[in-house]
Structure formats: structure tokens, C-alpha cells
Amino acid sequence: MSPDTAQLWGEVFDEVGEVQWPALLAWVDSGCYVAEGDDLPSTSDFKERYCGCWDSFEDYATQLAEDICLMEGWPEEAQRFFDWDAWIHDLEFDYTVADAVDSGVFVFRTL
């Protein structure tokens, strides 16, 4: 890596910070990242797409359903018969999921 490239990567590190650096690297490794300039990842796109580190995609999807009040106003019978597994499976097509360094997964919106 050239010194100029190393400096650019250092600037990317400074923008995302040490805590989110592993997530950014996982996003780049996934191949689904948005590049700018010298194929460096776009930190603004990363921040827009990054949904956090979760124990599993299922955990993320369950929290999302709660956050968006997915079943608000639904009759109890409809809630009972809702196919969570199918919903989570279909939802995952809108995301990139990458293994986290220690455990769990990083979740990124695919926009």
C-alpha cells in the first residue's frame, strides 16, 4: 500500500472511529459496499446503511418489527398465524449480513 493510500484509509478510520471500524471492514469484505475515489468505502453511505451488530439477523428483524409496530392494529388471530420465519427470510433479501469479529453479525441495509 502506498503512503498516499494509507493516509486515505487513515482518514476513513478517523471518520468512522475505532468502534465501527470492524463493521466497515466487514461491509467492504462483503463486496456490497459503496466506493468513492480510489475504491475507498464511502463513510456517509456506510453510516446510512449500518444497522448495528446483532446476535443474529433474526434478532435484528424482531427488533425492527417491534420498532415499526408491524402488527399494530392487527386482530389477535392474524398475529397468531403470522409466519415469522417467512417474513424474516424475505426481509433478509433487503440487507447484507456479515459475520462480526467476535460473534454475531453486522447488518447493513441494501439501498
N, C-alpha and C positions, 0 to 999 in steps of 0.2 A: 504494500500500500504506500502510495506516495505521501510525503508530508502534507501536501495540499488536501488530499483526500482524507487523511487522518484528521486534519483540522476541521473539515466539513462534518465528519462523523462526530467529532467532539462538540460541535455546535448543536447537532441533533441531540446528543446526550444531554447537553445543558437545557435544551428546550423541554424534553420530556421528564428529565430527572431520574435519579437512581432507582426510585421505587418502580416506575413504569418502564424502565429500560428493558427488563426481561420480556415484558409484553410486546414492546415494539420489535424486539428481535424475533419473537415468535411470529408476529404479523409478517415481517419480511420473509422469514423462512417458509411461511405458508404459501408464498407466491401470490397472494391476493392483496398485496399492499399497493398503495398509490405512490408512484415515484415522481420525483421532480428533479430537475437539473441533472446531475451526474448519477442518476439512478438511486439517489438518496430517498429514503422514505419521507413523505410529506407529513410533518408533525401535526399540522392542522387537520388533515384527513384522519390521521391516527386518533387524535383526541375526539373527533366526531364519531368514529366507528367503535372505539374501545368501550366495551360494556363491563369490564372487570374480570377478576379471577374468581372462579366458582368451583365448588367441589365437582360439579358435573353440569352438562348442558341442561339436564332435567331440572336441576336446582334453579338455574337461571330462568328457565321457561316458567316454572311455578311462581317465582317471584314476579316475573313480568305479568303473568295473568292476574296476580293479586294487585299489582300497581295500576294496571289499566282497567281494573274492575270488570274483567272479562265476562263474568256470569251475573253481573248486577242486573237485577230485574228478571232474571230467568226463573221460571217455575222450578220448584224443588225436584219434580220428576225429570225435567230436562237436565238439570245439573247431575242427577244420579246416573243418567245414561250417557253423559258426555264421554267421548273416547279420548282421554288424556294422552295416551300413548300415540295415537294417530296425530293429534294436534301438535304435540312436541316434535314428532318426526317431521311433519310438514313444515313447522316453524324453522327447523334447523336448516332448511334449504335457503333461508334468508340470512344466514350467518356463516362466518368462518370460525371454526373451533380448533384451537391448537393446544397441545399439552403444555401445561405450566412446568416450570423448572422443578419444583419440589413435589407438588401433587396438584391435582385439579386440572382445570382447563381455563384458558383465556378465551373470551368470547368477543367477536367483532361483528358489527353489522356489515352486511354486504349491500352497499348502496348502488 
